[in-house]
Each structure stands twice: as structure tokens, then as C-alpha cells.
């Protein structure tokens, strides 16, 4: 049996419910001849008669009675399929860097605050993939560090700075800096920071490369990325390797690992997050997400903060970035 024509199936269901081809034609806004041709084509495709023609209209055959509930199920499936990709009829799709990232936590907070909003969370490889997905409508929004060298947002894509995420250094108990209550980025000079998830061309790789260049330490991206848990297992037993995590990223079994989380100060490196979206996106839940984000407190960390000079960040109108170390970043004072 060849694939059935859903338009013919819809015509069959309408005729079965109406009991007359002319009434079905009126409901479908077509001629009675068009209804007859569609039903005949469906019967030919199925290889069985669906109606018995009578003087008073049409009556379902035994095969027609058997096919009718499945025909209705086909039409229901069609509607569900269309709704799954129709803005307003499908879940709001939002891209985050990782499901353990701070932005994933922001989405969890949004879901708890608005449980009636259907939400799909996806993880795309980098900002270029995110922008492509937003332009095509595959996703509605993305949390990203937007800018990086030699990259500009295309027309129609809007970016709203959201919050700056302070970084912590994570070490094992034998690391030379493990006993520090806090350290400055300058104290990392000469040290190795292991980040196997950094890939060439990604916006977070550009950020950490700029941070390393500004303060004289080494980013080591060598080795397969088996996830945060495996990375922390390695760091816990190493006297020389450390990594960066957000101040909002939970450590895995810290008491077992003996891991140390050390705040960075003077200045505090911050990873800047923005919300990307298409200016013409009509999804109604996108407005609810933006309103939720606007209501969140976004206070900066105490003291000076560091971010690359090219990073898109929220700043008060009267603030001006000062030159950062090695000329590769900007340091802003409190309140930025």
C-alpha cells in the first residue's frame, strides 16, 4: 500500500461525520466533485471501498468503519507534529553551554517560577552554531558569551547582557595553592590550568585564552573530555593541575575528593553571559523568559572584576574600562 494522502484522509473523516458528500464539501470549502475524487483516490490507495453510496448520502462500509478511528488518529498525529514546531504550540527551546552551567540553573529557576511554560533545553557546540539555530528557528534563545575576536552577530540577532559569572580555582589537596583562602589571578603565573573541554573556535576558549595571556599562566586543553566528574578525579590527585569552575557549579563529592574551591580576587575574572534571540521571534514564552531574567538580581562581585576588552557586558552609563594586565582585558571597579 502506498503512503496515504492526509488531505484525502481528512476528507474521508469529514464525509463520514457528515454522512453526505455535499455537506462535507461545504465544510471543507471545496466542490462535491473534489470530495468524490479525494475519497476515490484514498479507496484506490487502500484497496478497499470505504463508503456505500445511497440515495440519502454515504454510509461507511465495514472497512470504512474499521479505518475511521485510525484515520482520526492520523489527523491527530499530524496536528501534534505541526504543533511541535509551531511557535506558541511547541515548547520554548533554549540553548545553554552545558547542563551543569550557571545558565542551566537560571533556566531551572525559570521553570520553577513558571511551571506551566513548556521548555526544551539543548546544548549547542558554540556561539556560531547557536546563532545559526536562532536564525533558522530551530531554537528560540541561547545563553552565550556573545562576542569574541573576529566574530560579529548578524543582523536580526539581538543580545541582552544578563550577568557576570565569577570564577573559582579548583585544586586537589596537594596543589601548591590549596591552602589559600583566596588568590589573585597574578598568583597563577607559571601554573597549569587544565580545561580539556576547550576546543578551538569556541567562545569560552577565546575567553580563557585571553585570561591566560593577561595573567601569565597556561591553559592545557590536552586530553579527552570525559566530563566534570572525571576531570575532578584527576585534579584531586594532582599536585600540579588545577581548573576553573563557576562559583555556582557544585563540586562532586568534595569531602571524598579533598577538593579545594578558591575564590579569585583583585581582580575577579568574570564570565559574561548574554541572552541571544531573533528580533522577530514570535514565541509567546520568550517574553515570559525575558521578564523573568529582567527580575533577577544581577549584582556584581565585590571589588574589581576582569573580562576581555571585547566581551559584551552590562555597564552603568558612566563607567569606563581601565587597561587590564598585559593589555588583553579590561578591569572595572565595583558596581560594574
C-alpha positions as CSV (number, residue, x, y, z in Angstrom):
1,X,0.0,0.0,0.0
2,X,1.4,3.4,-1.0
3,X,1.5,6.2,1.6
4,X,-1.9,7.7,2.2
5,X,-2.7,11.4,1.4
6,X,-3.6,13.2,4.6
7,X,-5.8,15.6,2.7
8,X,-7.8,12.6,1.4
9,X,-7.9,11.2,5.0
10,X,-9.3,14.5,6.3
11,X,-11.9,14.5,3.5
12,X,-12.9,10.9,4.4
13,X,-13.3,11.7,8.1
14,X,-15.3,14.8,7.3
15,X,-17.6,12.9,4.9
16,X,-18.0,10.1,7.4
17,X,-19.1,12.5,10.1
18,X,-21.4,14.5,7.7
19,X,-23.0,11.5,6.0
20,X,-23.3,13.4,2.8
21,X,-20.6,14.4,0.3
22,X,-22.2,17.9,-0.3
23,X,-22.2,18.7,3.4
24,X,-18.5,17.5,3.6
25,X,-17.7,19.7,0.6
26,X,-19.3,22.7,2.3
27,X,-17.3,22.1,5.5
28,X,-14.1,21.8,3.5
29,X,-14.9,24.8,1.2
30,X,-14.4,22.7,-2.0
31,X,-16.7,21.2,-4.6
32,X,-18.6,17.9,-4.2
33,X,-16.6,16.6,-7.2
34,X,-13.3,17.3,-5.3
35,X,-14.6,15.4,-2.3
36,X,-15.6,12.4,-4.5
37,X,-12.2,12.4,-6.2
38,X,-10.3,12.5,-2.9
39,X,-12.3,9.7,-1.4
40,X,-12.0,7.6,-4.6
41,X,-8.2,8.2,-4.6
42,X,-8.0,7.1,-0.9
43,X,-10.1,4.0,-1.6
44,X,-7.7,3.1,-4.5
45,X,-4.7,3.6,-2.3
46,X,-6.1,1.4,0.4
47,X,-7.5,-1.2,-2.0
48,X,-10.9,-1.3,-0.3
49,X,-14.2,0.7,-0.6
50,X,-14.8,3.0,2.4
51,X,-18.4,4.2,1.6
52,X,-21.5,2.7,0.2
53,X,-23.4,5.4,-1.9
54,X,-27.1,5.6,-1.2
55,X,-29.9,8.0,-2.3
56,X,-29.7,9.8,1.0
57,X,-25.8,10.1,1.1
58,X,-23.0,7.8,2.0
59,X,-22.7,5.0,4.6
60,X,-19.5,3.5,5.9
61,X,-18.6,0.0,4.7
62,X,-17.2,-2.5,7.2
63,X,-13.7,-1.5,6.1
64,X,-14.6,2.2,6.4
65,X,-15.8,1.6,10.0
66,X,-12.5,-0.2,10.7
67,X,-10.4,2.6,9.1
68,X,-12.2,5.6,10.7
69,X,-10.6,5.6,14.2
70,X,-7.2,5.1,12.6
71,X,-7.9,8.0,10.2
72,X,-8.8,10.2,13.1
73,X,-5.5,9.1,14.9
74,X,-3.6,10.1,11.7
75,X,-5.1,13.6,11.8
76,X,-4.4,13.9,15.5
77,X,-0.7,12.9,14.9
78,X,-0.5,15.5,12.1
79,X,-1.7,18.2,14.4
80,X,0.7,17.2,17.2
81,X,3.6,17.1,14.7
82,X,2.8,20.6,13.5
83,X,2.3,21.9,17.0
84,X,5.7,20.6,18.0
85,X,7.4,23.0,15.6
86,X,4.9,25.9,15.6
87,X,5.9,28.9,17.8
88,X,3.4,29.0,20.6
89,X,2.4,25.4,20.1
90,X,5.8,23.8,20.9
91,X,8.0,24.2,23.9
92,X,10.3,27.1,24.2
93,X,13.7,25.9,23.1
94,X,16.7,27.4,24.9
95,X,20.4,26.6,24.3
96,X,22.9,26.6,27.1
97,X,26.7,25.8,27.1
98,X,26.2,22.8,29.5
99,X,23.6,21.3,31.7
100,X,25.7,21.9,34.8
101,X,26.5,25.5,33.8
102,X,25.1,28.5,35.7
103,X,22.8,29.4,32.8
104,X,21.2,26.0,33.1
105,X,20.5,26.9,36.8
106,X,18.8,30.1,35.6
107,X,16.5,28.1,33.3
108,X,15.7,25.7,36.2
109,X,14.7,28.8,38.3
110,X,12.5,30.0,35.4
111,X,10.8,26.6,35.1
112,X,10.1,26.5,38.8
113,X,8.7,30.1,38.7
114,X,6.6,29.3,35.5
115,X,5.9,25.6,35.6
116,X,3.2,26.0,33.0
117,X,5.6,27.0,30.3
118,X,6.8,24.0,28.3
119,X,10.6,24.1,28.0
120,X,13.2,22.3,25.9
121,X,16.9,22.7,26.9
122,X,19.5,22.0,24.3
123,X,23.3,22.2,24.2
124,X,24.9,23.5,21.0
125,X,28.7,23.4,20.5
126,X,29.5,27.2,20.2
127,X,28.1,30.6,19.6
128,X,28.2,30.2,15.8
129,X,26.0,27.1,16.0
130,X,23.7,28.9,18.4
131,X,23.3,31.9,16.1
132,X,22.7,29.6,13.1
133,X,20.0,27.7,15.1
134,X,18.3,31.0,16.2
135,X,18.3,32.3,12.6
136,X,16.7,29.1,11.3
137,X,14.1,29.0,14.2
138,X,15.5,25.7,15.5
139,X,16.0,27.3,18.9
140,X,14.3,30.4,20.4
141,X,17.1,31.7,22.5
142,X,20.7,31.0,23.7
143,X,22.7,31.9,26.7
144,X,26.2,32.7,25.5
145,X,29.3,34.8,26.0
146,X,28.5,36.6,22.8
147,X,31.4,38.3,21.4
148,X,34.9,37.1,20.6
149,X,37.7,38.3,18.3
150,X,36.7,38.3,14.6
151,X,33.0,37.5,15.3
152,X,30.0,39.7,15.0
153,X,26.4,39.0,15.4
154,X,24.4,39.0,12.1
155,X,21.6,41.4,11.5
156,X,18.4,40.4,13.3
157,X,20.1,38.7,16.2
158,X,19.8,40.6,19.5
159,X,22.0,40.1,22.5
160,X,21.0,41.3,26.0
161,X,23.8,41.1,28.7
162,X,22.5,39.2,31.7
163,X,25.1,38.6,34.4
164,X,28.8,38.1,35.1
165,X,29.8,34.8,36.5
166,X,32.7,34.9,38.9
167,X,35.3,32.1,38.5
168,X,36.9,30.0,41.2
169,X,40.1,28.0,41.0
170,X,39.6,24.3,41.9
171,X,42.6,22.2,43.1
172,X,43.4,19.0,44.9
173,X,44.7,19.0,48.4
174,X,48.4,18.6,47.3
175,X,48.4,21.6,45.0
176,X,50.7,24.5,45.9
177,X,47.8,26.9,46.2
178,X,45.4,24.5,48.0
179,X,45.8,26.2,51.4
180,X,44.9,29.7,50.1
181,X,41.6,31.2,51.2
182,X,41.7,33.4,48.1
183,X,44.2,34.2,45.4
184,X,44.7,36.8,42.7
185,X,45.0,35.8,39.0
186,X,48.5,37.1,39.1
187,X,49.5,34.3,41.5
188,X,48.6,31.8,38.8
189,X,51.6,32.9,36.7
190,X,53.6,29.8,35.8
191,X,50.8,27.4,36.8
192,X,48.9,24.9,34.6
193,X,45.1,25.1,34.4
194,X,43.6,22.1,32.8
195,X,40.5,22.6,30.7
196,X,40.0,19.6,28.3
197,X,36.6,20.9,27.2
198,X,38.2,23.9,25.5
199,X,38.0,23.5,21.7
200,X,39.4,25.8,19.0
201,X,36.9,28.4,17.8
202,X,34.6,28.2,20.8
203,X,33.8,31.5,22.6
204,X,34.7,30.1,26.0
205,X,38.1,29.0,24.6
206,X,38.7,32.6,23.4
207,X,37.8,33.9,26.9
208,X,40.2,31.6,28.7
209,X,43.0,32.2,26.2
210,X,42.6,35.9,26.9
211,X,42.6,35.3,30.7
212,X,45.8,33.2,30.5
213,X,47.5,35.7,28.3
214,X,46.6,38.5,30.7
215,X,48.0,36.8,33.8
216,X,50.8,34.6,32.5
217,X,49.5,31.1,33.2
218,X,49.0,28.2,30.8
219,X,45.7,26.7,29.7
220,X,46.1,23.0,28.9
221,X,43.3,21.6,26.8
222,X,45.1,18.3,26.0
223,X,43.3,15.0,26.6
224,X,39.8,13.6,26.1
225,X,36.9,15.4,27.8
226,X,35.1,12.8,29.9
227,X,33.1,15.4,31.8
228,X,33.5,17.4,35.0
229,X,33.5,14.3,37.3
230,X,36.4,12.7,35.6
231,X,38.3,16.0,35.4
232,X,37.9,16.5,39.2
233,X,39.0,12.9,39.9
234,X,42.3,13.8,38.1
235,X,42.7,17.1,39.8
236,X,42.1,15.7,43.2
237,X,45.2,13.5,42.9
238,X,47.5,16.0,41.2
239,X,49.9,18.4,42.9
240,X,50.3,20.5,39.7
241,X,46.9,20.6,37.9
242,X,44.0,22.9,38.7
243,X,40.9,24.1,36.8
244,X,38.4,26.8,36.7
245,X,34.7,26.4,37.7
246,X,31.9,28.9,38.2
247,X,31.1,29.9,41.7
248,X,27.7,28.3,41.0
249,X,29.0,24.9,39.8
250,X,28.6,22.3,42.5
251,X,31.6,20.1,43.3
252,X,31.1,16.3,43.1
253,X,31.7,14.6,46.5
254,X,34.1,17.3,47.7
255,X,34.7,15.6,51.0
256,X,35.9,12.4,49.2
257,X,38.0,14.2,46.6
258,X,39.5,16.6,49.1
259,X,39.0,19.3,46.5
260,X,39.6,23.0,47.3
261,X,37.5,25.8,45.8
262,X,39.4,29.0,45.9
263,X,37.8,32.4,45.1
264,X,39.8,34.7,42.7
265,X,40.2,38.3,43.8
266,X,41.9,41.6,42.8
267,X,40.6,41.3,40.1
268,X,37.8,38.7,40.0
269,X,37.7,37.1,36.5
270,X,34.0,37.0,35.4
271,X,32.5,35.1,32.5
272,X,29.9,37.4,30.9
273,X,26.6,35.8,29.9
274,X,24.0,37.3,27.5
275,X,20.7,36.1,26.0
276,X,20.6,35.8,22.3
277,X,17.4,35.8,20.3
278,X,16.0,36.7,17.0
279,X,14.3,40.1,17.0
280,X,11.2,38.7,15.1
281,X,10.8,35.5,17.2
282,X,7.0,35.3,18.0
283,X,7.1,32.5,20.6
284,X,4.9,33.8,23.5
285,X,7.0,32.1,26.2
286,X,10.1,34.1,25.1
287,X,8.6,37.2,26.6
288,X,8.0,35.4,29.9
289,X,11.6,34.2,29.9
290,X,12.9,37.7,29.3
291,X,10.7,39.1,32.0
292,X,11.9,36.5,34.5
293,X,15.6,37.3,33.6
294,X,14.9,41.1,34.0
295,X,13.5,40.5,37.5
296,X,16.6,38.6,38.7
297,X,19.2,40.4,40.9
298,X,22.4,40.7,38.9
299,X,24.7,42.4,41.4
300,X,28.4,42.2,40.6
301,X,31.0,40.6,42.9
302,X,32.8,42.9,45.4
303,X,36.0,44.6,44.2
304,X,37.5,44.9,40.8
305,X,36.5,42.4,38.0
306,X,38.2,41.3,34.9
307,X,36.8,40.4,31.5
308,X,38.3,40.6,28.0
309,X,38.0,44.1,26.4
310,X,35.9,42.6,23.6
311,X,33.4,40.9,25.9
312,X,29.8,42.1,25.8
313,X,28.8,43.1,29.3
314,X,26.4,45.3,31.2
315,X,28.0,48.6,32.5
316,X,26.5,51.7,34.1
317,X,26.5,54.6,31.6
318,X,29.2,56.4,33.4
319,X,31.6,53.5,33.8
320,X,34.8,53.2,31.7
321,X,37.0,50.2,31.5
322,X,40.6,50.7,32.5
323,X,43.6,48.9,31.0
324,X,44.0,45.3,32.3
325,X,47.2,43.3,32.7
326,X,49.2,42.7,29.6
327,X,46.7,44.8,27.7
328,X,44.4,41.9,26.8
329,X,41.5,42.6,29.1
330,X,39.6,45.3,31.0
331,X,39.4,45.8,34.7
332,X,36.4,47.5,36.1
333,X,35.8,48.7,39.6
334,X,32.9,47.9,42.0
335,X,29.4,48.4,40.7
336,X,30.2,47.3,37.1
